[in-house]
């Protein structure tokens, strides 16, 4: 059985700066680490280049929502990404509309039957032909411009910097840091009990407590080589956004929003931001609906 009083040997007790010249710059090393963390897990046999769709899962179909149509399980209908054409930009289609087009039931005449076959739940009477005509293909570059005008002006509060640093160090962010501190506190209590019961002499106790204290400091200070490079970007979110790769931008959107609803013309109609980003973006509870005239279907229902 592993002795719980022993510190994790993988955590360095003391770091020594090397005397040789670095093979690559710190800036290049940071960028490579970001790429490594963002890679999709794939088998060695999979040689297909992984595509990143910026609005995958987070992009929702406003036209379906406006007509009272929900997907399987009562979820909002998502937008499905597809590879770009001649211009190289990916595009998106309503997943339900795409499934209807691919279905053998597309020639059916009863609207309710078609909707049920493709997994749509109608919360009110829906005319199938009207629903079908309200869908178009959306270009990602148009959608991205709208979303960037919303997120780029964001100002990150200074008291968030430590939180952001925690997510840089570990994908689980503060949850991981909190768990690490909890485990260190348990080890500290065990050491005190062992010393009280006479199972550790003073020298052993002091050494282990010194090692434990050093581990506490490493966790709480968020000290790591990339810190000086990251902090300036936290003060300028627009510059930070431009430095991120699409896979990283998508991960950030997933943290910030519950849903980005686009209509048939790729216009942003409803934004549901997660707390506390809703406060920073000045959005009310339940999200913000943007009113636009001359829509295929109009709705202000939240």
C-alpha positions as CSV (number, residue, x, y, z in Angstrom):
1,X,0.0,0.0,0.0
2,X,1.3,3.4,-1.0
3,X,2.4,5.6,2.0
4,X,0.1,8.7,1.7
5,X,2.7,10.8,3.7
6,X,5.1,10.7,0.8
7,X,4.9,13.7,-1.6
8,X,4.2,13.2,-5.2
9,X,7.7,12.5,-6.7
10,X,6.6,13.9,-10.1
11,X,6.2,17.4,-8.5
12,X,9.7,19.0,-8.5
13,X,11.0,20.1,-5.1
14,X,13.5,22.5,-6.6
15,X,14.1,23.8,-10.1
16,X,17.5,24.6,-11.5
17,X,17.8,26.9,-14.5
18,X,20.0,25.3,-17.2
19,X,23.2,26.9,-18.4
20,X,22.9,26.0,-22.1
21,X,21.2,28.2,-24.7
22,X,17.6,27.2,-25.4
23,X,17.0,25.3,-28.6
24,X,13.8,27.3,-29.4
25,X,12.4,30.6,-28.1
26,X,10.0,30.6,-25.2
27,X,7.3,32.2,-27.4
28,X,7.6,29.3,-29.9
29,X,7.5,26.8,-27.1
30,X,4.3,28.3,-25.7
31,X,2.6,28.2,-29.1
32,X,3.6,24.6,-29.6
33,X,2.2,23.7,-26.2
34,X,-1.1,25.3,-27.1
35,X,-1.2,23.3,-30.3
36,X,-0.4,20.1,-28.4
37,X,-3.1,20.6,-25.9
38,X,-5.7,21.4,-28.6
39,X,-5.1,18.3,-30.7
40,X,-7.9,15.9,-31.1
41,X,-7.2,12.4,-29.8
42,X,-7.0,10.0,-32.7
43,X,-5.7,6.6,-33.4
44,X,-2.5,6.1,-35.3
45,X,-4.4,4.6,-38.2
46,X,-6.5,7.7,-38.6
47,X,-4.6,9.9,-41.2
48,X,-7.6,12.2,-42.0
49,X,-6.9,15.8,-41.1
50,X,-9.2,16.8,-38.3
51,X,-11.5,19.7,-39.2
52,X,-12.5,22.3,-36.7
53,X,-15.9,23.9,-37.0
54,X,-15.9,27.1,-34.9
55,X,-19.6,26.9,-34.1
56,X,-20.0,23.2,-33.7
57,X,-22.4,22.4,-30.8
58,X,-22.6,26.1,-29.8
59,X,-24.3,27.3,-32.9
60,X,-28.1,26.9,-32.9
61,X,-30.8,27.2,-35.5
62,X,-33.0,30.3,-34.8
63,X,-35.5,29.4,-37.5
64,X,-36.4,26.1,-35.8
65,X,-36.6,27.8,-32.4
66,X,-38.8,30.6,-33.8
67,X,-41.3,28.1,-35.2
68,X,-41.4,26.1,-32.0
69,X,-39.4,23.2,-33.2
70,X,-37.0,21.4,-30.8
71,X,-34.7,18.4,-31.5
72,X,-34.5,15.0,-29.8
73,X,-34.8,15.2,-26.0
74,X,-36.2,18.7,-26.2
75,X,-32.8,20.3,-27.1
76,X,-32.3,23.2,-29.4
77,X,-31.6,22.2,-33.0
78,X,-27.9,22.7,-33.7
79,X,-26.1,23.9,-36.8
80,X,-23.9,21.3,-38.5
81,X,-20.6,22.3,-40.1
82,X,-19.5,21.2,-43.5
83,X,-16.2,21.7,-45.4
84,X,-15.8,24.9,-47.4
85,X,-16.2,25.1,-51.2
86,X,-14.2,27.2,-53.6
87,X,-13.7,30.1,-51.2
88,X,-12.3,27.7,-48.5
89,X,-14.8,28.9,-45.8
90,X,-16.7,26.2,-44.0
91,X,-20.5,26.5,-44.0
92,X,-23.3,25.4,-41.7
93,X,-26.7,24.0,-42.1
94,X,-29.6,23.3,-39.7
95,X,-29.1,19.7,-38.6
96,X,-32.8,18.9,-38.8
97,X,-33.2,20.5,-42.2
98,X,-30.2,18.6,-43.5
99,X,-31.5,15.3,-42.1
100,X,-34.9,15.9,-43.8
101,X,-33.1,16.4,-47.1
102,X,-31.2,13.2,-46.7
103,X,-34.2,11.2,-45.5
104,X,-36.3,8.9,-47.6
105,X,-39.3,10.6,-46.1
106,X,-38.6,14.0,-47.8
107,X,-41.3,13.3,-50.4
108,X,-44.0,12.7,-47.7
109,X,-47.0,14.9,-47.8
110,X,-48.0,15.0,-44.1
111,X,-46.1,17.7,-42.2
112,X,-46.4,16.1,-38.8
113,X,-45.1,12.7,-40.1
114,X,-42.0,14.3,-41.7
115,X,-41.1,16.3,-38.5
116,X,-41.4,13.2,-36.4
117,X,-39.3,11.1,-38.7
118,X,-36.4,13.5,-38.5
119,X,-36.7,13.8,-34.7
120,X,-38.3,17.2,-34.4
121,X,-40.7,18.0,-31.6
122,X,-43.1,20.8,-32.5
123,X,-44.4,22.9,-29.5
124,X,-47.1,24.5,-31.8
125,X,-48.6,23.9,-35.2
126,X,-45.9,24.0,-37.8
127,X,-46.4,24.2,-41.6
128,X,-43.7,21.9,-43.0
129,X,-43.2,23.8,-46.3
130,X,-42.8,27.2,-44.4
131,X,-40.3,25.5,-42.0
132,X,-38.4,24.1,-44.9
133,X,-38.2,27.4,-46.9
134,X,-36.9,29.2,-43.8
135,X,-33.5,27.5,-44.0
136,X,-30.4,28.4,-46.0
137,X,-26.7,27.6,-46.0
138,X,-24.7,29.8,-43.7
139,X,-21.1,30.9,-44.3
140,X,-18.7,30.7,-41.3
141,X,-16.8,33.9,-42.2
142,X,-20.1,35.9,-42.0
143,X,-21.1,34.3,-38.7
144,X,-17.6,34.8,-37.3
145,X,-17.6,38.5,-38.0
146,X,-20.8,39.0,-36.1
147,X,-19.6,37.0,-33.1
148,X,-16.2,38.7,-33.0
149,X,-17.9,42.1,-32.8
150,X,-19.6,40.8,-29.7
151,X,-16.7,39.1,-27.9
152,X,-13.7,41.3,-28.9
153,X,-14.6,44.3,-26.8
154,X,-14.7,42.1,-23.7
155,X,-12.5,43.4,-20.8
156,X,-11.2,40.7,-18.5
157,X,-11.3,41.8,-14.8
158,X,-7.9,41.7,-13.1
159,X,-9.2,39.4,-10.4
160,X,-9.8,36.8,-13.2
161,X,-6.1,36.6,-14.1
162,X,-5.3,33.9,-11.6
163,X,-8.3,31.9,-12.8
164,X,-7.2,32.2,-16.4
165,X,-3.7,31.1,-15.4
166,X,-5.1,28.1,-13.8
167,X,-6.8,27.0,-17.0
168,X,-3.6,27.5,-18.9
169,X,-1.8,25.2,-16.6
170,X,-4.4,22.6,-16.7
171,X,-7.5,21.9,-18.8
172,X,-9.6,21.5,-15.7
173,X,-8.6,24.9,-14.4
174,X,-9.6,26.0,-10.9
175,X,-11.3,22.6,-10.3
176,X,-8.0,21.0,-10.6
177,X,-6.2,23.6,-8.5
178,X,-8.9,23.2,-5.8
179,X,-8.5,19.5,-5.8
180,X,-4.7,19.7,-5.6
181,X,-5.0,22.1,-2.6
182,X,-7.4,19.7,-0.9
183,X,-5.0,16.8,-1.3
184,X,-2.1,18.8,0.1
185,X,-4.2,19.8,3.1
186,X,-5.0,16.1,3.7
187,X,-1.3,15.2,3.6
188,X,-0.6,18.0,6.0
189,X,-3.1,16.7,8.5
190,X,-1.7,13.2,8.1
191,X,1.9,14.4,8.9
192,X,0.6,16.2,12.0
193,X,-1.1,13.0,13.2
194,X,2.0,10.9,12.5
195,X,4.2,13.4,14.4
196,X,1.7,13.6,17.3
197,X,1.6,9.7,17.6
198,X,5.4,9.6,17.5
199,X,5.6,7.8,14.2
200,X,7.8,10.6,12.7
201,X,10.8,12.2,14.4
202,X,11.3,15.9,14.4
203,X,13.8,15.9,11.5
204,X,11.6,13.8,9.2
205,X,8.5,15.9,10.1
206,X,10.3,19.2,9.4
207,X,11.6,17.9,6.1
208,X,8.3,16.7,4.8
209,X,6.5,19.8,6.0
210,X,9.0,21.9,4.1
211,X,8.4,20.0,1.0
212,X,4.7,20.3,1.4
213,X,4.9,24.0,2.0
214,X,6.9,24.4,-1.2
215,X,4.1,22.5,-3.1
216,X,1.5,24.8,-1.6
217,X,3.5,27.9,-2.9
218,X,3.9,26.4,-6.4
219,X,0.1,25.9,-6.7
220,X,-1.0,29.2,-5.2
221,X,1.5,31.5,-7.1
222,X,0.7,30.1,-10.6
223,X,4.4,30.5,-11.4
224,X,5.4,29.0,-14.7
225,X,7.7,30.1,-17.6
226,X,4.9,31.3,-19.9
227,X,3.3,33.7,-17.4
228,X,5.1,36.9,-18.6
229,X,4.0,36.1,-22.1
230,X,0.3,35.4,-21.2
231,X,-0.4,38.4,-18.9
232,X,-0.3,41.1,-21.6
233,X,-2.9,39.2,-23.6
234,X,-5.2,39.0,-20.6
235,X,-5.2,42.8,-20.6
236,X,-6.1,43.0,-24.3
237,X,-8.8,40.3,-25.1
238,X,-9.0,41.4,-28.7
239,X,-5.3,40.7,-29.3
240,X,-5.7,37.4,-27.4
241,X,-8.6,36.3,-29.6
242,X,-6.5,37.0,-32.8
243,X,-3.7,34.8,-31.5
244,X,-5.9,31.8,-30.9
245,X,-6.3,29.0,-33.4
246,X,-9.8,28.0,-34.5
247,X,-9.8,25.0,-32.1
248,X,-8.9,27.3,-29.2
249,X,-11.5,29.9,-30.2
250,X,-14.1,27.3,-30.3
251,X,-13.1,26.0,-26.8
252,X,-13.4,29.6,-25.5
253,X,-16.8,30.1,-27.0
254,X,-18.0,26.8,-25.4
255,X,-16.9,28.3,-22.0
256,X,-18.5,31.7,-22.6
257,X,-21.9,30.7,-24.2
258,X,-24.7,28.2,-23.9
259,X,-26.0,29.1,-27.3
260,X,-25.5,31.3,-30.3
261,X,-28.6,31.4,-32.5
262,X,-28.3,32.3,-36.2
263,X,-31.1,33.0,-38.6
264,X,-31.4,32.1,-42.3
265,X,-29.2,35.1,-43.2
266,X,-26.4,34.2,-40.8
267,X,-27.5,37.0,-38.4
268,X,-27.0,36.6,-34.7
269,X,-30.5,36.6,-33.2
270,X,-30.2,35.2,-29.7
271,X,-27.2,34.9,-27.4
272,X,-27.2,32.9,-24.2
273,X,-24.1,33.7,-22.2
274,X,-22.8,31.7,-19.3
275,X,-22.2,33.3,-15.9
276,X,-20.2,35.4,-15.3
277,X,-19.6,36.3,-18.9
278,X,-23.3,37.4,-19.2
279,X,-22.5,40.2,-16.7
280,X,-19.3,41.3,-18.6
281,X,-21.2,41.3,-21.9
282,X,-24.1,43.3,-20.4
283,X,-26.7,40.6,-21.1
284,X,-29.9,40.0,-19.1
285,X,-30.9,36.7,-17.5
286,X,-32.1,34.3,-20.2
287,X,-29.9,35.9,-22.8
288,X,-30.3,38.7,-25.3
289,X,-32.6,38.6,-28.4
290,X,-31.8,40.9,-31.3
291,X,-34.9,42.3,-33.0
292,X,-34.6,42.3,-36.9
293,X,-37.4,43.3,-39.2
294,X,-38.7,41.3,-42.2
295,X,-37.8,37.9,-40.9
296,X,-39.2,34.7,-42.3
297,X,-40.7,34.0,-38.9
298,X,-40.7,36.6,-36.0
299,X,-40.6,35.7,-32.4
300,X,-39.5,37.4,-29.2
301,X,-40.3,34.4,-26.9
302,X,-37.5,33.4,-24.5
